[in-house]
């Protein structure tokens, strides 16, 4: 066999093997399709929450060429960033902390502030047992704190950034029995707010951090626990949620999407879809104050990612 022919066959075989491992390349959606994305650990439940509002929006965007809507779930922030960069997702609903990551890593742009149950902003509360001797965040050196998960704005990014700003080093603990170094703060993830309040109440960890909305919920912080707790700190307010669009989305589509969402809260036909969309009560324009809050949050999230993760 001609050596050159053999080499071509060998290279072709190697290329096919690489393609088989990598899988097919996914192209961007057609321009008439609006794709709503969500980072989700429960795709079925979230699909049912997202699809009604997507249908409502698509029905009002024919004038900019949108005739179809699709929902695309991502398993984590990294996958969503990839979807945005490759043009597979157009619109994402995210927490404020997650939104800043999508902006810095995938070029997504903030579109609107999302108001849920009449609340557009919230903040983080830090709590400990009343008999722990902990009176402020500075008392957490050499102690432990529980967060919710790595995606939470109020129960991870904001408190972690605030502790770093106070000159404290954060180190992840192997278990609640593990102890941090004397000048560090050890942290763990409990996955749910009820677990967080339970761990503090049972003295498994010294303190916890969650949103003021979760603190006010008896399902997340039972009254029997709260009697034994004291609030030891409180963050500045920050946006509850942000609607994002990919940076290279057609400007006409972006403008029309923004217009439809702002008008939805005054349209009775949108009431049920908004309720299903995480109890949304309005989409609000991004004012100068909100942009400053996002800038501060962006810097904090970036520091947490760089120094803790």
QUITA-V571495 format. One record per backbone hydrogen bond with DSSP energy under -0.5 kcal/mol. NH is the residue of the N-H (numbers start at 0). CO is the residue of the C=O. Records with the same first field share a line. If there is no record, write none. Layout:
# QUITA-V571495
NH: CO  CO
This chain:
# QUITA-V571495
5: 1
6: 2
7: 3
8: 4
9: 5
10: 6
11: 7
12: 8
13: 9
14: 10
15: 11
16: 12
17: 13
18: 14
19: 15
20: 16
21: 17
22: 18
26: 24
28: 86
32: 29
33: 67
34: 32
35: 33  69
36: 34  90
37: 71
39: 37  73
45: 41
46: 42
47: 43
48: 44
49: 45
50: 46
53: 49
54: 50
55: 51
56: 52
57: 53
58: 54
59: 56
60: 57
63: 60
64: 61
65: 60
66: 31  64
67: 31
69: 33
71: 35
73: 37
79: 75
80: 76
81: 77
82: 78
83: 79
84: 80
85: 81
86: 83
87: 82
88: 82
89: 34
90: 34
91: 243
92: 36
93: 91  241
98: 94
99: 95
100: 96
101: 97
102: 98
103: 99
104: 100
105: 101
106: 102
107: 101
108: 244
110: 242
111: 242
112: 283
113: 240
114: 112  281
115: 113  118
116: 278
118: 115
121: 237
124: 209
125: 232
126: 207
127: 229
128: 205
129: 227
131: 128
134: 132
136: 231
138: 135
139: 136
140: 137
141: 183
142: 139
144: 185
145: 206
146: 187
147: 154
151: 148
155: 152
156: 151
157: 152
159: 155
160: 156
161: 157
162: 158
163: 159
164: 160
165: 161
166: 163
167: 162
168: 182
170: 184
172: 186
177: 174
183: 180
184: 168
185: 142
186: 170
187: 144
189: 146
190: 147
191: 189
195: 191
196: 192
197: 193
198: 194
199: 195
200: 196
201: 197
202: 199
203: 198
204: 198
206: 143
207: 126
208: 145
209: 124
211: 122
214: 210
215: 211
216: 213
217: 215
219: 216
220: 216
224: 221
225: 221
226: 222
227: 224
228: 225
229: 127
231: 125
232: 125
234: 123
237: 121
239: 119
240: 113
241: 93
242: 111
243: 91  241
244: 108
245: 89
248: 245
253: 249
254: 250
255: 251
256: 252
257: 253
258: 254
259: 255
260: 256
261: 257
262: 258
263: 259
264: 260  261
265: 262
266: 263
267: 265
269: 266
270: 267
273: 269
274: 270
275: 271
276: 272
277: 275
278: 274
279: 273  276
280: 114
281: 114
283: 112
286: 284
290: 286
291: 287
292: 288
293: 289
294: 290
295: 291
296: 292
297: 293
298: 294
299: 295
300: 296
301: 297
302: 298
303: 299
304: 300
305: 301
306: 302
307: 303
308: 303
